[in-house]
Amino acid sequence: MNDPHPTELAAGCIAAILPAAGSGQRFGSDRNKLFAMLRGKPIWFHAASRLAARPEVGRMVMSISEQDEADFRGPFAELVTELRIELVRGGDQRSDSVRAGLDAVANDKSIEFIAIHDAARPLVRDADLAAVFTKAAETGAAILAAPVTATLKRKLDDGNASRTVDRSELYSALTPQVFRLDVLRRAYDRDRGRPATDDAQLVERIGHPVALVHGSADNLKITHPEDLRIAEAILAR
């Protein structure tokens, strides 16, 4: 009998969704931080190109805001075309943008998995992509994550004291987060709008375990201007 969920991923069976409809408020910019340049290319291009280079990725969908559409279809149109990125209208919440991406690939029978990657994470390593793709094929749901290395404190009720938290089992969630299409669809179909910080949390709520794959800590998310300087240094290295 054939295994319905083989661990070897077919070429083109993954659709990558990059939510990119956010703002640049924390970055201190009046434009989307994704337009900031990193070694001559916008941040989003670095993130998307690393996924596009994987043979398992057959489609690239980026969810963008209405105010950014002119930039993606104007100054950045050649880069969008180079990576064969499909632009869709995102929403106010991250989940709205992911849902828009899911709708875009809804009728594509070749897509078996969805990889959701922050467009502001330009440094994800190819080896990490290969590892999380393989684990998702085995389990149906896997995310990159890095062990927490900082000492963590929990503030007690009165605010004048704290307690050290055991970090031995704690990880920081990274992206991409990769799910079998049917698993992620079920999670979104059952979503009732409760706050969730990532897609893995939605999948956990339907009772499907999410495997952790050790990812490189330098897969950082560009949030503040100093993050961009760190990314520049990592790429120069």
N, C-alpha and C positions, 0 to 999 in steps of 0.2 A: 504494500500500500504506500502511495506517495505521501510524504510529510506535507500537511497543509500549510505549514509555516517553516519553510526551509531556512537554514542559517546562512546560506549563500544568497546574497542579494543580486537580483538581475539588473543589468544595465538599464538605467532610466526609470527604475521603479519608485524612486523617491521624488516627491515634490517638496522643494524648499520654500518655506514661507518666511519672509522677513518683514515683521511689523516695523514701519518707518514713519508713522503718522504723528510722532511725538513733537515736542517743542524744544527750544534751546534755553529754557528758563534757567535751569541749574548750571548750564554751560556759560551763562552770562552773555548770550547772543540773542539778537532779534530775529535771527534765522534759525532754521533747524540745524542742530549741531552736526547732523550727518553730512552737511555740506562743507564742514571744516576740512582743510586739506591735510593729508598725511602722505608725505613723499610724492607730492604732485597729483594725487588722486583723492577724491572725497572719501571720507570714512566708510560710507556705505559700499563703495566699490570694492574696497579691500575685503570687507566681510562677505559680500556676494561672490566675489571671484574665487574665494577659497572653496566655497560650496560648489560653484559651477565647474570647478576642475575635477570633481569626483565623478567617475563614470556612473555611479548609482543614481546621481541626480539628473532627472530627465526634464524637470520643469522648475523654473525660478519665478516666484510670485512675490512682488513687493507691494505692501499695503501703504499707501501714501495719503496725505491730507490734501484737501482741496487747495489750500494756499500754496502748497509745494508743487502742485502738478505742473505749473508753468516751467519750473526749473528742471524737473525730470524730463519733460517733453521738449525743452528748449536747450539750454546750455549743456545738459547732461545726456541728451538724447543719444549721442553716439555711444556713450558708455553703456547705456541701457540696452541698446541694440547689440553691442559687442557680447554681452552676457546673456542675451536672449531673455531678458527680464520682462515679465508681464506685469503691468501696473494696474492695480485695482484701488478703489477708494476705501480707505480705512475708516476707523471710527474714533470716538473720544476715548474709549477704553481699549487696552491691549487685546482683550478677548474679542472685541468687535472687529479689529483688524485681522486677527487670526481667522475668525469666522468668514470674513470676506475672502480670504485666501482659500479656505476650504471650499467655498461656493464656486470659486474659479476653476477648481479641478474636479468638481463633483461628477462630471460625466466622462472622465478619462479613465478607461478600464485598465490602463497600463500602470496607474499609480496605486501602489500598495502601502506605502509609508509616507508620513509627513515629517519633515524636519523643520522645526521652528527655531530660528536663529535671530538673535538681536542684531539689527543692522548696525548697531554701535559697538559690536565686538569684532574688530578688524584683524585680530591676531590668532584666531583659532588654528591649531596645528593640524596638518593633514593626517598625522598618525592618530590624533584624538578623534578626528572625524571617522576614520576607518574603524576605530575601536567602538565608538558609540553606535555606528551603523550595524556592526556585527552583533552587539549585545541586544539591540532593538529587534533584530531578526530572530534572535533566540527567545526573547521574553515578551515581545510586543510593546514594550515601553522602557526606554532608557534615556538617561540624561548625563551630560558631563557634570562633574562636581569636583571641587577641590577641598581637601581637609582644612578645617579651621585651624590656624596656627596661632592666632592671637589669644591672649588670656581674656576670657569673657566674664563679665560681672553682671549680676542681677540686682537691681535696686530694690530694697525692701520697702514695705508700705510707707514708713515714715519719711523715706527719702534721705535719711541721715546715715544710713548704713547700707552695706552691700554684701553679696555672697558670691563667691567664685563658682562658676558653672563648669561642670566637667565637659571638656571639649573633645574627649576621646572618640565620641561617636557622631560628632557634628561636622557637617560639610556645607560649603557654600555652593549653591546651585549655579551652574553656568549654562551656556547654550552651545550647540544646538540641543534641543530636547526632541527625541525621535519616537514616534508612535506608529503602530499599525493604524491604517486609515480608519478601520472599523472601530477600533478602541477609542480614538480621539473623537470620532463622530458621536459615539455613544456618550462620551463625557460631555460634549457640547450640547447634545440633545437633552441631557438631564440637568444641565446647568440652570439654576434658578436665580442667577444674578448675585449670589453671595460673593463677597470679595474673595479674590484669589490672586496671589502674587505671581503665579506662573501656571503654565498649562499642566505641569506634572501634578499640581494640587487638584485640578479638576479631574484628572485621571484617577488619582488616589481616592477621590470621593465616590467613584463607582465601584471601588473595591479591587481595582486592578493594580498589582504591585508595580512600582517603578524602580528599575535597577539603576544603581549609581555606577558610573564609569569614571575612574580617576582621570581628571583632566588637568592640563597645565595651568598653574596659577597665573601665568602671563596672558591668559585668555581674558583680558580685562575689558570691562565695559567703559567706554568713553562717556563720562558724566560731567567732569569738570575740566577746565583748561589744562591743569597740571597732568591729567590723565593722557592728554594728547602728547605732552612732552615725554612722558614715560614710554608711550607707544613708539614715538620717534626713536628713542634710545634703544628699545628692544629691536626694532627693525634694523637699525644701524649696526647692532651687534651681530 
